[in-house]
Amino acid sequence: MEYRVFGRTGWNVSEIGYGMWGMAGWTGSEEAEVNAALDQAIELGCNFFDTAWGYGEGLSEEILNKTMKRHAGKRLYAATKIPPKNRKWPSKPEYSLQDVFPADYIVEYTEKSLKNLGVDCIDLQQFHVWEDHWANQDEWKEAITKLQQQGKVKHWGISVNRWEPDNCLETLKTDLIDSVQVIYNIFDQAPEDNLLPLCRAKNIAVIARVPFDEGTLTGTFTKETTFPAGDWRASYFVPENLNSSVEHADALRPLIPQGMTMPEMALRFILSNPDISTTIPGMRKIRNVNANMGASDGKGLSPALLAELKKHRWDRTPTGWSQ
């Protein structure tokens, strides 16, 4: 496992982290499988875990709590998120800060996460959605500063809405935010335009989420793929999106180097960018943990392949189904 400095925090974090969305709500044998996957990731050098209160109303945080206790001798970094008070993902421009992150609510949910994680201080507390027009409002600034002064949160971050990488630039200029989490992958290259250069200039850590484009970049979907009732992807991969996604993924197949899989190429594309601090694939099975962690060996993609992959940038804008 290779490690990168997490912005101005100074932490050395694994360049492949662990995205814990989708773990909440598992019981019995599934819980055993989750724990085995988490333990294997740690064995292979993963030390950065991204969760949220919104993942099972704290259950995912509790899973991480137990994991950290099982590995009490190791320094594991826990990142979580405050859910929007109005429970709307993503945020929309018309939402006010008072509707989404009033000061007392920021404090309340930080306290909940402290309890769920079983820690006295959260390494990284993030806002689960954001609107940049909140940048200069004092209420959130005073709340997060107070929580830091009280020793309850080390660092603060923002998780940017899907396909809106510029919807945080003014906020980052306040110098109160130490990390930004953004969708960045072979298709979603828009963060390279404005967000990544600003983060580089201000030494703000970047967490690349959705490295496989919700599964498209695993290369396993077809236009006939269906998802179980209740699976979030059933409402995301509406025919319009599924068909286009499969076509975009199929166009990448001729570029996959011999001996490499599409998911590995997708991860190596992200890791070839030094502006990325860590990427956080979701992993439920040990075989996926082994495959994903194996992409961290310091070997980026060739300049020629990266140049070809740049041509597969796919700019999208939020829609009714993009959530």
C-alpha positions in Angstrom: 0.0 0.0 0.0 1.2 3.5 -0.9 0.4 6.5 1.3 -0.1 10.1 0.6 -0.1 13.2 2.8 -3.7 14.2 3.5 -3.4 18.0 2.7 -2.5 20.2 5.6 -3.6 17.7 8.2 -0.2 16.0 7.8 -1.8 12.6 8.0 -0.3 9.8 5.9 -3.3 8.0 4.6 -3.6 5.0 2.3 -4.2 6.1 -1.2 -7.0 3.4 -1.4 -9.4 4.1 1.4 -12.6 2.4 2.3 -16.1 3.7 1.4 -18.6 2.4 3.9 -21.8 3.4 2.1 -24.0 0.3 1.7 -22.7 -1.5 4.8 -25.5 -0.4 7.1 -28.4 -2.7 7.7 -26.5 -6.0 7.3 -27.1 -8.7 9.8 -25.9 -12.2 10.7 -23.6 -13.8 8.1 -23.6 -10.5 6.2 -22.2 -8.8 9.2 -19.5 -11.4 9.4 -18.7 -10.8 5.7 -18.5 -7.1 6.3 -16.1 -7.5 9.2 -13.9 -9.9 7.3 -13.7 -7.4 4.4 -12.8 -4.5 6.7 -10.2 -6.6 8.6 -8.6 -7.7 5.3 -8.4 -4.1 4.1 -6.6 -3.1 7.3 -4.3 -6.1 6.9 -3.4 -4.9 3.4 -2.6 -1.4 4.7 -5.8 0.6 4.4 -6.1 3.2 7.2 -8.7 5.7 5.9 -12.4 4.9 6.4 -15.2 7.1 5.1 -18.7 6.7 6.7 -21.7 8.9 7.5 -24.5 9.1 10.0 -26.8 8.8 6.9 -25.5 5.3 6.2 -28.1 3.4 8.2 -28.8 6.2 10.7 -25.5 5.7 12.4 -25.2 2.0 11.9 -22.2 2.3 9.5 -20.5 4.5 12.1 -21.1 1.8 14.7 -19.6 -0.9 12.4 -16.5 1.3 12.1 -16.4 1.7 15.9 -16.2 -2.1 16.3 -13.6 -2.3 13.6 -11.4 0.3 15.2 -11.7 -1.5 18.6 -10.6 -4.8 16.9 -7.5 -3.0 15.6 -6.9 -0.7 18.6 -3.1 -0.8 18.1 -3.3 0.7 14.6 -3.8 4.4 13.7 -7.0 4.3 11.6 -8.5 7.6 10.4 -12.3 7.9 10.6 -14.1 10.3 8.4 -17.9 10.8 8.8 -20.6 13.2 7.7 -23.4 15.3 9.1 -26.7 14.5 7.2 -28.7 17.5 5.8 -31.4 18.4 8.3 -34.0 18.3 5.5 -32.8 14.9 4.5 -32.5 16.0 0.9 -29.7 14.5 -1.2 -28.3 16.4 -3.1 -28.8 19.9 -1.9 -30.4 22.4 -4.2 -29.6 26.1 -4.7 -32.8 27.3 -3.2 -32.1 25.6 0.2 -31.1 27.9 3.0 -28.4 27.1 5.5 -31.0 27.2 8.2 -32.9 24.4 6.5 -29.9 22.2 6.1 -27.1 22.9 8.6 -28.2 25.3 11.4 -25.6 25.6 14.1 -27.3 23.6 16.9 -27.9 20.8 14.4 -24.2 20.7 13.4 -23.4 20.3 17.1 -26.2 17.7 17.7 -25.1 15.4 14.9 -21.4 15.7 15.7 -22.3 14.5 19.2 -24.3 11.6 17.7 -21.3 10.6 15.5 -18.9 10.8 18.5 -21.1 8.4 20.3 -21.5 6.0 17.4 -17.8 6.0 16.6 -16.9 5.6 20.2 -14.3 8.4 20.1 -13.6 11.6 22.0 -12.6 13.4 18.8 -13.6 12.9 15.2 -10.7 12.9 12.8 -12.7 14.4 9.9 -16.3 15.6 10.1 -17.8 16.5 6.7 -20.9 18.2 5.5 -22.8 15.6 3.5 -24.1 18.1 1.0 -23.2 21.7 0.2 -24.2 25.0 -1.5 -21.4 27.5 -2.1 -23.8 30.5 -1.4 -23.5 29.5 2.2 -19.8 30.3 2.1 -19.9 33.6 3.9 -22.6 32.9 6.5 -21.2 33.0 10.0 -23.5 30.4 11.6 -21.7 27.3 10.3 -18.3 28.9 10.7 -18.9 29.6 14.4 -20.3 26.1 15.0 -17.3 24.2 13.5 -14.8 26.5 15.1 -16.3 25.9 18.5 -16.3 22.1 18.0 -12.7 22.2 17.1 -11.8 24.4 20.1 -13.6 21.9 22.3 -11.5 19.1 20.9 -14.5 17.2 19.4 -13.4 17.5 15.7 -9.9 17.7 14.4 -10.6 18.7 10.8 -13.6 19.7 8.7 -14.5 18.7 5.1 -17.2 19.1 2.5 -18.7 16.4 0.3 -19.7 18.1 -2.9 -23.0 17.3 -4.7 -22.8 15.0 -7.7 -21.6 16.7 -10.9 -21.1 20.0 -9.1 -17.4 20.2 -8.4 -17.3 24.0 -8.5 -20.1 24.3 -5.9 -17.6 24.8 -3.0 -14.9 27.0 -4.4 -15.8 30.1 -2.4 -16.2 28.0 0.8 -12.7 26.6 0.4 -11.3 30.1 0.2 -12.5 30.7 3.8 -9.6 28.4 4.9 -11.9 26.7 7.4 -12.2 23.5 5.3 -9.3 21.0 5.2 -10.7 18.4 2.7 -13.2 18.1 -0.1 -14.9 14.9 -1.3 -15.8 14.9 -4.9 -16.8 12.4 -7.6 -13.7 11.9 -9.8 -13.1 9.1 -12.2 -12.4 8.4 -15.9 -15.8 9.9 -16.9 -16.0 12.6 -14.2 -12.9 14.7 -14.9 -14.5 18.1 -14.4 -12.8 18.6 -10.9 -9.5 19.0 -12.9 -10.8 22.4 -14.3 -11.1 24.5 -11.1 -11.4 22.4 -7.9 -8.2 20.5 -8.0 -6.0 23.5 -8.8 -7.5 25.4 -5.9 -7.0 22.5 -3.5 -3.4 22.2 -4.7 -2.8 25.9 -4.0 -4.4 25.8 -0.6 -3.1 22.3 0.4 -6.6 21.0 0.8 -7.0 17.2 0.8 -9.1 15.6 -2.0 -11.1 12.4 -1.5 -12.1 10.9 -4.8 -15.4 9.1 -4.4 -17.4 6.9 -6.8 -14.3 5.6 -8.6 -16.3 3.1 -10.5 -19.1 5.5 -11.5 -21.6 3.6 -9.4 -20.6 0.4 -11.0 -20.4 1.4 -14.7 -16.6 1.3 -14.6 -16.5 -2.3 -13.4 -17.5 -3.3 -16.9 -20.1 -5.7 -15.7 -23.3 -3.9 -16.7 -25.3 -4.5 -19.9 -28.3 -2.7 -21.2 -30.4 -5.5 -19.7 -28.9 -5.2 -16.2 -31.6 -4.9 -13.5 -31.3 -4.2 -9.8 -33.2 -5.6 -6.8 -36.2 -3.7 -5.4 -34.9 -1.2 -2.8 -31.5 -1.0 -4.4 -30.6 2.6 -4.8 -29.2 1.9 -8.3 -32.6 0.9 -9.5 -33.7 4.5 -9.4 -30.3 5.9 -10.6 -29.8 3.6 -13.6 -33.0 4.5 -15.4 -32.9 3.3 -19.0 -31.6 6.6 -20.3 -28.7 6.5 -17.9 -28.0 2.7 -18.1 -27.9 2.6 -21.8 -25.6 5.6 -22.1 -23.4 4.3 -19.2 -22.9 0.9 -20.8 -22.0 2.5 -24.2 -19.4 4.7 -22.5 -17.9 1.8 -20.6 -17.9 -0.4 -23.7 -15.9 2.3 -25.5 -13.1 1.9 -22.9 -12.6 -1.9 -23.5 -10.1 -1.6 -26.3 -7.9 0.6 -24.0 -7.6 -1.9 -21.1 -3.9 -3.0 -20.9 -3.2 -6.7 -21.1 -3.5 -8.4 -17.7 -5.5 -5.5 -16.2 -9.2 -5.3 -15.5 -11.5 -2.3 -16.1 -11.9 -1.6 -12.4 -8.1 -1.7 -11.9 -7.6 0.7 -14.8 -10.3 3.0 -13.2 -8.5 3.1 -9.9 -5.1 3.6 -11.5 -6.4 6.5 -13.5 -7.4 8.2 -10.3 -4.1 7.4 -8.5 -2.1 8.7 -11.5 -3.3 12.2 -10.4 -1.1 13.5 -7.6 -3.8 16.0 -6.6 -5.9 13.1 -5.2 -5.2 12.2 -1.5 -7.2 9.0 -1.4 -10.0 7.3 -3.3 -12.8 5.4 -1.5 -14.3 2.4 -3.4 -17.1 0.6 -1.6 -16.2 -3.0 -0.9 -18.4 -5.7 0.4 -16.4 -8.9 -0.4 -12.8 -9.9 0.4 -12.1 -10.5 -3.3 -13.0 -6.9 -4.1 -10.8 -5.7 -1.2 -7.9 -7.7 -2.5 -8.3 -6.5 -6.0 -8.8 -2.8 -5.1 -6.0 -2.7 -2.6 -3.7 -4.3 -5.1 -4.0 -1.3 -7.4 -1.9 0.7 -4.9 1.7 -0.2 -5.8 3.0 3.1 -7.0 2.6 2.3 -10.7 0.4 4.8 -12.5 -0.9 4.4 -16.0 1.3 5.3 -18.9 1.2 8.9 -20.2 -0.1 7.5 -23.6 -3.0 5.7 -21.9 -3.8 8.6 -19.7 -4.0 10.8 -22.8 -6.4 8.4 -24.4 -8.6 8.2 -21.2 -8.8 12.0 -21.1 -10.8 11.8 -24.3 -13.5 9.8 -22.4 -14.4 12.7 -20.2 -18.2 12.7 -19.9 -19.6 15.9 -18.5 -23.1 15.5 -17.0 -25.4 17.8 -15.1 -27.7 16.9 -12.2 -31.1 15.6 -13.2 -34.2 14.2 -11.5 -32.6 10.7 -11.3 -29.0 11.7 -10.5 -29.7 12.1 -6.8 
